[in-house]
Amino acid sequence: MLATPLAGPPSPQPCVFVDSALPPSTDVVVIGGGVIGLSSAWRLLQVGLSVVVVDPAPASGASFVAGGMLGATAETTFAEAGSADRHLSARAEWDPFLRELSEELDRPLPYASTSTILVAGNRSDLAEIEHVAKFQRELDLRVNAVGREELDRLVPGLGRTLRQGFHLVDDAAVDNRMILQALLDAVQHRGGVICQASAEALHQDGGQYCVDTSAGKVQAPNVLIATGAAPAIPSSVEIPTIHPVAGVILRLTPRKSALTIATTIRAVINGRSCYLVPRPDGEITLGATSVERGYDLSVPAGEVHQLLDDARLVFPSLDDFALKDVEVGLRPTTADHHPIVELLQPGLAVALGHYRNGFLLAPATAKRVAELMGDVVK
């Protein structure tokens, strides 16, 4: 007889924070508690502003299920040619950002991986990544061709059919949930208020903005909207349109003495993309599906099968892992796939539409938000 009932993967444990009461007023209301909203809140607190973060489930959503990749090179493909400098600049922000956040909390915050390889499943896939690599090199991105010997050094246990690929020297990854928890802690350490509530309306009242929430009203001369893929809140000011692009994410944990990875792997297998991102504790995050289906958060069995099938070809030792959790994240996307970080009018800023690059762009976006708000306060 079984001692415990059979069950699927448990629900992932959310990040921990202290839910604070909503004050009547503050310097800045940040609507949205994902990686962009929390990073911005921390920077705003550092420049001496009081901050209230309003979110129905802080540190959740797409940020909680993300891969955490800092793909300055990998995410600069043909459609993003004009973003190469922005991506590289954003990647350069991560070393000081991590160091400063670690010092704030007096605990280590290591990278999950400090480089990335790109591999292909068959000749057609190899031709595709070679085409992209050639384009990236023309943009002066560091993309090094590597053979099997170097691939074995970077990722012991890589699938034997993968004979060559590319080393994306500047791309890295962080553990998204570790960073979210650190940001929650840093915001509260600086005296920021995190209120677990829904923002229901935004309107102006004299020289102030008033945010109506499920926990009451809060007034501020400044508001930042960083709501990810969520529908825009009702407002007298037109907010840029954002639409969601769904992606299935799997977290797998090694069983017994299973071989794991220390380098992020991006792959094209039979024309499909997938990625495997290591975590400091040996877990692997697997993802890359991209489907437009509105706000549907159900997990299609076919997408899970596709990801596992492709990933087992890339890293056969994945068979020795246990499935820890399976979720869907909604990437916040603009019509041209370019983020919008700007003032809509004095005191009202948006940081929206970061699509696949929320973590890559978070420190740079937070810095820009602090500059925008700082200019307004001055």
C-alpha positions as CSV (number, residue, x, y, z in Angstrom):
1,M,0.0,0.0,0.0
2,L,1.2,3.5,-0.8
3,A,2.0,5.6,2.2
4,T,0.9,8.8,0.4
5,P,-1.5,9.4,-2.5
6,L,-0.1,9.9,-6.0
7,A,0.1,13.5,-7.0
8,G,1.6,15.7,-9.7
9,P,4.1,18.4,-9.2
10,P,3.3,20.7,-6.3
11,S,2.5,24.3,-6.8
12,P,5.7,26.4,-6.6
13,Q,6.3,28.3,-3.4
14,P,5.8,32.0,-3.8
15,C,8.3,34.6,-2.7
16,V,7.8,35.8,0.9
17,F,7.2,39.4,1.9
18,V,5.4,41.4,4.6
19,D,2.1,42.7,3.3
20,S,1.9,46.4,4.5
21,A,-1.2,48.6,5.0
22,L,-1.8,51.1,2.3
23,P,-0.8,54.7,3.5
24,P,-3.0,57.6,2.4
25,S,-0.1,59.2,0.4
26,T,3.4,58.7,-0.8
27,D,6.0,60.2,-3.2
28,V,5.6,57.4,-5.8
29,V,3.0,54.7,-6.4
30,V,4.4,51.8,-8.4
31,I,1.6,49.8,-9.9
32,G,3.0,46.3,-10.6
33,G,5.3,44.2,-8.5
34,G,7.2,42.1,-11.0
35,V,10.9,42.4,-11.7
36,I,10.5,45.8,-13.5
37,G,8.3,47.3,-10.8
38,L,10.4,46.0,-7.9
39,S,13.7,47.0,-9.5
40,S,12.3,50.5,-10.1
41,A,10.9,50.8,-6.6
42,W,14.3,50.0,-5.1
43,R,16.0,52.6,-7.2
44,L,13.4,55.2,-6.4
45,L,13.9,54.5,-2.7
46,Q,17.6,54.9,-3.2
47,V,17.2,58.5,-4.5
48,G,15.2,59.4,-1.4
49,L,11.6,59.0,-2.5
50,S,8.9,57.2,-0.5
51,V,7.4,54.4,-2.5
52,V,4.3,52.2,-2.3
53,V,4.1,49.1,-4.6
54,V,0.6,48.0,-5.4
55,D,0.1,44.5,-6.8
56,P,-2.5,41.7,-6.1
57,A,0.3,39.1,-6.0
58,P,3.8,40.7,-5.8
59,A,6.7,38.9,-7.3
60,S,4.5,36.5,-9.2
61,G,3.3,36.3,-12.8
62,A,5.7,36.2,-15.7
63,S,8.7,37.3,-13.5
64,F,8.1,34.3,-11.2
65,V,8.1,31.7,-14.0
66,A,10.7,33.3,-16.3
67,G,14.0,31.8,-17.4
68,G,16.0,34.7,-16.0
69,M,18.2,34.8,-19.1
70,L,20.3,37.9,-19.8
71,G,20.4,37.3,-23.5
72,A,22.1,40.4,-24.8
73,T,23.4,38.4,-27.8
74,A,20.8,35.7,-28.2
75,E,17.9,38.1,-28.2
76,T,19.5,40.3,-30.8
77,T,18.2,38.7,-34.0
78,F,17.1,40.1,-37.3
79,A,14.0,41.8,-35.9
80,E,16.0,43.4,-33.0
81,A,19.0,44.7,-35.0
82,G,18.4,48.2,-33.7
83,S,18.4,46.9,-30.1
84,A,22.0,45.5,-30.0
85,D,23.5,48.5,-28.2
86,R,20.6,48.6,-25.7
87,H,20.9,44.9,-25.0
88,L,24.6,45.1,-24.4
89,S,24.3,48.2,-22.3
90,A,21.6,46.5,-20.2
91,R,23.8,43.4,-19.8
92,A,26.6,45.6,-18.5
93,E,24.3,47.0,-15.8
94,W,23.9,43.6,-14.2
95,D,27.4,43.2,-12.5
96,P,27.0,46.4,-10.5
97,F,23.3,45.8,-9.9
98,L,23.9,42.3,-8.4
99,R,26.8,43.6,-6.4
100,E,24.8,46.5,-5.0
101,L,21.8,44.4,-4.2
102,S,24.0,41.8,-2.5
103,E,25.6,44.5,-0.4
104,E,22.2,45.9,0.5
105,L,21.0,42.6,1.9
106,D,24.4,41.3,3.1
107,R,24.0,37.9,1.3
108,P,25.5,36.5,-1.9
109,L,23.5,36.7,-5.1
110,P,25.4,34.6,-7.7
111,Y,24.7,34.3,-11.4
112,A,22.9,31.1,-12.4
113,S,25.3,30.9,-15.4
114,T,27.9,33.2,-16.8
115,S,27.7,32.2,-20.5
116,T,25.5,30.5,-23.0
117,I,25.9,28.0,-25.8
118,L,23.7,27.8,-28.9
119,V,23.4,24.4,-30.6
120,A,21.3,22.8,-33.4
121,G,19.6,19.4,-33.8
122,N,20.1,18.8,-37.6
123,R,21.6,20.4,-40.6
124,S,18.7,22.6,-41.3
125,D,18.8,23.8,-37.7
126,L,22.5,24.4,-37.9
127,A,22.1,26.4,-41.1
128,E,19.6,28.6,-39.2
129,I,21.8,29.3,-36.2
130,E,24.8,29.9,-38.5
131,H,22.8,32.5,-40.4
132,V,21.9,34.2,-37.1
133,A,25.4,34.0,-35.7
134,K,26.8,35.6,-38.9
135,F,24.4,38.5,-38.5
136,Q,25.3,38.9,-34.8
137,R,29.0,39.0,-35.6
138,E,28.3,41.8,-38.1
139,L,26.9,43.7,-35.1
140,D,30.2,43.1,-33.3
141,L,28.6,40.7,-30.8
142,R,30.9,38.1,-29.4
143,V,29.7,34.8,-31.0
144,N,32.4,32.1,-31.1
145,A,32.0,29.0,-33.2
146,V,32.8,25.9,-31.1
147,G,33.3,22.2,-32.0
148,R,32.4,19.1,-30.0
149,E,35.5,19.2,-27.8
150,E,34.7,22.7,-26.6
151,L,31.0,21.9,-26.2
152,D,31.9,19.0,-24.0
153,R,34.0,21.3,-21.8
154,L,31.2,23.8,-21.5
155,V,28.4,21.2,-21.0
156,P,29.4,17.7,-20.1
157,G,26.7,15.3,-21.1
158,L,25.4,17.3,-24.1
159,G,23.5,15.1,-26.6
160,R,25.9,13.2,-28.9
161,T,24.1,14.3,-32.1
162,L,25.0,17.9,-31.4
163,R,28.4,18.2,-33.1
164,Q,29.0,22.0,-33.2
165,G,27.5,25.3,-32.1
166,F,28.3,28.7,-30.8
167,H,29.5,30.2,-27.5
168,L,27.6,33.4,-26.7
169,V,30.3,34.8,-24.4
170,D,28.4,37.8,-22.9
171,D,25.1,36.1,-22.3
172,A,24.3,34.9,-18.7
173,A,21.4,34.0,-16.5
174,V,20.1,34.7,-13.0
175,D,17.7,32.7,-10.8
176,N,14.6,34.7,-11.3
177,R,13.0,33.7,-8.0
178,M,16.1,34.4,-6.0
179,I,16.3,37.9,-7.6
180,L,12.6,38.6,-7.0
181,Q,13.0,37.6,-3.3
182,A,16.0,39.8,-3.0
183,L,14.2,42.8,-4.6
184,L,11.2,42.3,-2.2
185,D,13.6,42.3,0.7
186,A,15.6,45.3,-0.6
187,V,12.4,47.4,-1.1
188,Q,11.2,46.7,2.4
189,H,14.7,47.2,3.8
190,R,14.7,50.7,2.4
191,G,11.3,51.4,4.0
192,G,9.2,50.8,0.9
193,V,5.6,49.7,1.3
194,I,4.4,46.6,-0.5
195,C,0.6,46.4,-0.6
196,Q,-1.1,43.2,-1.8
197,A,-4.0,44.8,-3.6
198,S,-5.4,45.4,-7.1
199,A,-5.1,48.8,-8.7
200,E,-8.7,49.5,-9.9
201,A,-8.5,53.0,-11.3
202,L,-6.1,56.0,-11.8
203,H,-7.2,59.6,-11.9
204,Q,-6.0,63.0,-11.1
205,D,-7.1,65.0,-8.1
206,G,-5.7,68.5,-8.2
207,G,-1.9,68.3,-8.5
208,Q,-1.9,64.7,-7.3
209,Y,-2.7,61.3,-8.8
210,C,-5.1,59.1,-6.9
211,V,-4.9,55.3,-7.3
212,D,-8.0,53.5,-6.2
213,T,-7.1,50.0,-5.0
214,S,-8.9,47.0,-3.5
215,A,-7.3,48.1,-0.2
216,G,-8.3,51.8,-0.4
217,K,-7.0,55.0,-2.0
218,V,-3.5,56.3,-2.1
219,Q,-2.4,59.7,-3.5
220,A,1.0,60.6,-4.9
221,P,2.5,63.3,-7.2
222,N,4.2,60.4,-9.2
223,V,2.9,57.1,-10.5
224,L,4.8,54.4,-12.4
225,I,2.8,51.8,-14.3
226,A,4.7,48.5,-14.6
227,T,1.9,46.0,-14.9
228,G,3.5,43.5,-17.2
229,A,1.0,41.8,-19.5
230,A,-2.0,42.6,-17.3
231,P,-4.8,44.7,-18.9
232,A,-4.4,48.4,-18.4
233,I,-6.2,49.9,-15.4
234,P,-9.0,52.4,-16.1
235,S,-7.5,55.8,-16.4
236,S,-8.2,59.3,-17.8
237,V,-4.8,59.0,-19.5
238,E,-4.3,56.7,-22.4
239,I,-2.0,53.9,-21.4
240,P,0.0,52.0,-24.2
241,T,-1.6,48.8,-25.3
242,I,0.2,45.6,-24.2
243,H,-0.8,42.1,-25.2
244,P,0.3,38.8,-23.7
245,V,2.3,36.1,-25.4
246,A,2.2,32.8,-23.5
247,G,5.1,30.5,-22.8
248,V,5.2,27.2,-20.9
249,I,8.0,26.9,-18.3
250,L,9.1,23.7,-16.6
251,R,11.3,23.4,-13.5
252,L,13.1,20.1,-13.0
253,T,15.1,19.0,-10.1
254,P,17.9,16.4,-10.2
255,R,17.3,13.0,-8.6
256,K,20.1,11.3,-6.7
257,S,23.4,12.0,-8.4
258,A,22.1,13.1,-11.8
259,L,24.4,15.1,-14.0
260,T,23.4,18.7,-14.2
261,I,24.5,21.8,-16.1
262,A,26.3,25.1,-15.3
263,T,26.0,26.8,-18.6
264,T,22.7,28.0,-20.2
265,I,21.8,26.0,-23.3
266,R,19.8,27.5,-26.2
267,A,18.9,25.1,-29.0
268,V,17.0,24.9,-32.2
269,I,15.6,21.4,-32.6
270,N,13.7,20.5,-35.7
271,G,13.0,24.2,-36.3
272,R,11.8,24.7,-32.7
273,S,13.6,26.7,-30.0
274,C,14.1,25.6,-26.5
275,Y,16.4,26.6,-23.6
276,L,17.7,25.0,-20.5
277,V,18.8,27.3,-17.7
278,P,20.7,26.1,-14.6
279,R,19.9,27.2,-11.1
280,P,22.5,27.3,-8.3
281,D,20.9,24.4,-6.6
282,G,21.2,22.1,-9.6
283,E,17.6,22.6,-10.9
284,I,17.0,23.3,-14.6
285,T,14.4,25.6,-16.0
286,L,13.1,24.6,-19.4
287,G,11.1,26.7,-21.8
288,A,10.8,28.7,-25.0
289,T,7.3,28.0,-26.3
290,S,5.6,31.2,-27.6
291,V,1.9,31.3,-28.3
292,E,-0.6,34.1,-28.6
293,R,-3.8,32.9,-26.9
294,G,-4.8,35.9,-24.8
295,Y,-4.9,35.5,-21.0
296,D,-5.3,31.7,-21.0
297,L,-3.0,30.3,-18.3
298,S,-3.8,26.6,-18.9
299,V,-0.9,24.3,-19.7
300,P,-1.3,22.5,-23.1
301,A,-0.1,18.9,-22.9
302,G,1.4,19.2,-26.4
303,E,3.7,22.1,-25.5
304,V,5.0,20.2,-22.4
305,H,5.6,17.1,-24.6
306,Q,7.4,19.2,-27.2
307,L,9.7,20.9,-24.7
308,L,10.6,17.6,-23.0
309,D,11.1,15.8,-26.3
310,D,13.5,18.5,-27.6
311,A,15.3,19.0,-24.3
312,R,16.0,15.3,-23.9
313,L,17.8,15.3,-27.2
314,V,19.9,18.3,-26.1
315,F,20.7,17.0,-22.6
316,P,19.8,13.3,-22.2
317,S,20.5,13.3,-18.5
318,L,17.2,15.2,-18.1
319,D,15.6,11.8,-17.8
320,D,17.2,11.6,-14.3
321,F,15.4,14.7,-13.2
322,A,12.0,15.0,-11.5
323,L,9.4,17.5,-12.7
324,K,9.1,20.1,-10.0
325,D,6.5,22.5,-11.5
326,V,4.9,23.5,-14.7
327,E,3.5,26.9,-15.4
328,V,2.6,29.4,-18.0
329,G,4.0,32.9,-18.1
330,L,2.6,35.8,-20.1
331,R,5.2,37.9,-21.8
332,P,4.2,41.6,-22.0
333,T,4.5,42.6,-25.6
334,T,4.1,45.8,-27.7
335,A,3.2,45.9,-31.4
336,D,6.8,46.4,-32.4
337,H,8.3,44.3,-29.5
338,H,10.1,47.3,-28.2
339,P,9.7,48.3,-24.5
340,I,8.1,51.6,-23.6
341,V,9.9,53.4,-20.7
342,E,8.8,57.1,-20.7
343,L,6.8,59.8,-19.1
344,L,3.2,60.0,-20.5
345,Q,2.8,63.3,-18.8
346,P,4.4,65.0,-15.8
347,G,4.6,62.6,-12.9
348,L,3.1,59.6,-14.8
349,A,5.6,57.1,-16.2
350,V,5.2,53.7,-17.8
351,A,7.7,50.8,-17.9
352,L,5.9,48.3,-20.1
353,G,6.4,45.8,-22.9
354,H,9.7,44.2,-22.1
355,Y,8.6,40.9,-23.8
356,R,11.3,38.2,-23.5
357,N,13.8,40.6,-21.9
358,G,12.3,41.6,-18.6
359,F,15.3,40.4,-16.6
360,L,17.9,41.6,-19.0
361,L,16.5,45.1,-19.1
362,A,15.4,45.4,-15.5
363,P,18.4,47.2,-14.0
364,A,18.6,49.6,-17.0
365,T,14.9,50.3,-16.9
366,A,15.0,50.9,-13.2
367,K,17.8,53.4,-13.6
368,R,15.9,55.2,-16.4
369,V,12.8,55.3,-14.2
370,A,14.7,56.9,-11.3
371,E,16.1,59.5,-13.7
372,L,12.6,60.3,-15.1
373,M,11.1,60.6,-11.6
374,G,14.1,62.4,-10.2
375,D,13.8,65.1,-12.9
376,V,10.1,65.5,-12.0
377,V,10.8,65.8,-8.3
378,K,13.6,68.3,-8.9
